[in-house]
């Protein structure tokens, strides 16, 4: 149980693909100008990652090493195409807003990295947990960045006016604003991780000293 929980939470916190591993950044900064776009991109990635990990984990023993990367790309491209067609049919506004970054999911470092380093070496249940963890970790960061950028930059949330336009800061709806917010989130994450690690080290040191004194 603890192992499964660790696999699931790994991508959400400890090895978050954006805040910790810093991969897949181009699309994350490009589409986070609105919450709608951020959530849409996050769930699109989650679907492609989940389905790709399931298929590759299921058949990884049958895939020859010499051609595994082309096969991985074909599998990822198939599910990316499904996402594109579904969004174009039912959410055309989102499809148009995501633009070229939607088909570029095929070569996203997060998906390629996980199918290569995890799904191709682990069982289907563990790959599902890994995909959900990484996908949710990616989605919550995109959503957080999108909320700040849309609210501060445009004064809206999901196109509903929250802050009068006169009090908005247009910089945050542009590329530099995305970099600033993302940088602050990385700094906060690193600070929290360091504080947690220092606390664990201090506790371990205190426990060791207590054991030494008992002897």
C-alpha positions in Angstrom: 0.0 0.0 0.0 2.8 2.4 0.9 4.6 1.6 -2.3 1.5 2.3 -4.4 0.9 5.6 -2.6 4.5 6.5 -3.1 4.3 5.9 -6.9 1.2 7.9 -7.1 2.3 10.9 -5.1 5.8 10.9 -6.6 4.8 12.9 -9.7 2.5 15.2 -7.7 5.1 16.4 -5.3 8.5 14.9 -5.0 9.3 14.5 -8.7 6.8 17.0 -10.2 7.6 17.1 -13.9 7.4 20.9 -14.0 8.5 22.2 -10.6 11.2 19.6 -9.8 12.2 17.9 -13.1 11.7 21.0 -15.2 10.6 19.2 -18.3 7.8 20.0 -20.8 8.1 23.7 -20.1 7.3 25.1 -23.5 3.7 24.1 -23.6 3.1 24.8 -20.0 4.2 28.4 -20.3 2.5 29.0 -23.6 -1.0 27.7 -22.8 -1.4 29.1 -19.3 -2.9 32.4 -20.2 -6.3 31.2 -19.1 -7.6 28.6 -16.7 -9.7 26.9 -19.4 -6.6 26.4 -21.5 -4.5 25.2 -18.6 -7.0 22.6 -17.4 -7.7 21.5 -21.0 -4.0 21.0 -21.7 -3.5 19.2 -18.4 -6.2 16.7 -19.0 -5.1 16.1 -22.6 -1.7 15.3 -21.3 -3.1 13.1 -18.6 -5.1 11.1 -21.1 -2.3 10.5 -23.5 0.2 9.7 -20.8 -2.2 7.2 -19.1 -3.2 5.4 -22.2 0.4 5.3 -23.5 1.8 3.9 -20.3 -0.9 1.2 -20.1 -0.3 0.0 -23.7 3.5 0.1 -23.5 3.6 -1.6 -20.0 1.2 -4.2 -21.3 3.3 -5.1 -24.4 6.8 -4.0 -23.4 8.1 -7.5 -23.4 7.1 -7.9 -27.1 8.7 -4.7 -28.3 12.2 -5.2 -29.7 14.8 -2.9 -28.1 16.1 -1.8 -31.5 12.8 -0.2 -32.5 11.2 0.6 -29.2 11.5 4.4 -29.6 9.7 4.6 -32.9 7.0 2.3 -31.5 6.6 4.5 -28.4 6.2 7.5 -30.7 3.6 5.8 -32.8 1.6 4.8 -29.7 1.8 8.3 -28.2 0.8 9.8 -31.6 -2.2 7.6 -31.9 -3.6 8.8 -28.5 -2.6 12.4 -29.3 -4.6 12.2 -32.5 -7.7 10.9 -30.6 -7.4 13.9 -28.2 -7.1 16.3 -31.2 -10.2 14.9 -32.9 -12.3 14.9 -29.8 -11.4 18.5 -28.9 -11.9 19.6 -32.5 -15.4 18.0 -32.5 -16.7 18.9 -29.0 -14.5 21.8 -27.8 -13.3 23.6 -30.9 -12.5 26.8 -28.9 -10.1 24.9 -26.7 -8.6 23.1 -29.7 -8.0 26.4 -31.4 -6.6 28.0 -28.3 -4.1 25.2 -27.7 -3.0 25.4 -31.3 0.2 23.7 -32.2 1.0 22.7 -28.6 -1.8 20.0 -28.8 -0.1 17.9 -31.6 3.3 18.6 -29.9 2.2 16.3 -27.1 3.6 13.6 -29.2 7.2 14.7 -28.5 6.6 16.1 -25.0 9.5 15.2 -22.8 7.2 14.2 -19.9 5.4 11.5 -21.8 8.4 10.2 -23.7 10.4 10.1 -20.5 7.8 8.2 -18.4 7.1 5.6 -21.1 10.8 5.0 -21.6 12.0 5.1 -18.0 8.9 3.6 -16.2 6.1 2.0 -18.3 8.6 -0.1 -20.3 10.0 -1.6 -17.1 7.1 -1.9 -14.8 3.7 -3.6 -14.4 0.4 -2.1 -15.7 -1.0 -1.3 -12.2 2.1 0.6 -11.3 2.3 2.3 -14.6 -1.3 3.5 -14.2 -0.4 5.0 -10.8 2.6 6.6 -12.2 0.7 8.1 -15.1 -2.0 9.5 -12.8 0.6 11.0 -10.5 2.6 12.6 -13.2 -0.5 13.8 -15.1 -2.1 15.3 -12.0 1.2 16.9 -11.0 1.4 18.5 -14.4 -2.2 19.6 -14.4 -2.3 21.2 -11.0 0.8 23.3 -11.8 -0.7 24.4 -15.1 -4.0 25.2 -13.3 -2.2 27.2 -10.6 -0.1 29.2 -13.1 -3.3 29.8 -15.2 -5.3 31.1 -12.3 -2.7 33.6 -11.3 -2.0 34.8 -14.9 -5.6 35.1 -15.8 -6.7 36.8 -12.6 -3.8 39.2 -12.3 -3.2 39.7 -16.0 -6.8 40.0 -17.2 -8.8 40.3 -14.1 -11.0 37.3 -14.9 -11.4 33.6 -14.0 -12.9 31.4 -16.6 -13.8 34.6 -18.5 -15.8 35.9 -15.6 -14.7 39.4 -14.5 -13.3 39.4 -10.9 -10.9 42.4 -10.9 -11.7 45.7 -12.7 -9.5 46.0 -15.8 -7.9 49.2 -14.4 -6.3 47.2 -11.6 -4.9 44.4 -13.7 -1.2 43.9 -14.6 -1.0 43.1 -18.3 2.6 41.8 -17.9 1.3 38.5 -16.4 -0.8 37.7 -19.4 2.3 37.8 -21.5 5.3 35.5 -21.7 7.5 37.3 -19.2 4.7 37.1 -16.6 4.5 33.3 -17.1 8.2 33.0 -16.5 8.0 35.1 -13.4 5.2 33.1 -11.8 6.8 29.8 -12.8 10.1 30.9 -11.3 8.4 31.9 -8.0 6.6 28.6 -7.8 9.9 26.7 -8.3 11.6 28.8 -5.6 8.7 28.1 -3.2 8.8 24.4 -3.9 12.5 24.2 -3.5 12.3 26.1 -0.2 9.6 23.8 1.2 11.5 20.7 0.1 14.7 22.0 1.8 12.8 22.8 5.0 11.3 19.3 5.0 14.7 17.6 4.3 16.4 19.7 7.1 13.6 18.7 9.5 14.1 15.0 8.7 17.9 15.2 9.1 17.5 17.0 12.4 15.1 14.4 13.6 17.4 11.5 12.5 20.3 13.2 14.2 18.4 13.7 17.4 17.3 10.0 17.3 20.9 8.9 16.7 22.1 11.0 19.6 19.4 9.6 21.9 20.3 6.0 21.0 24.0 6.8 21.6 23.2 8.3 25.0 21.1 5.3 25.9 24.1 3.0 25.3 
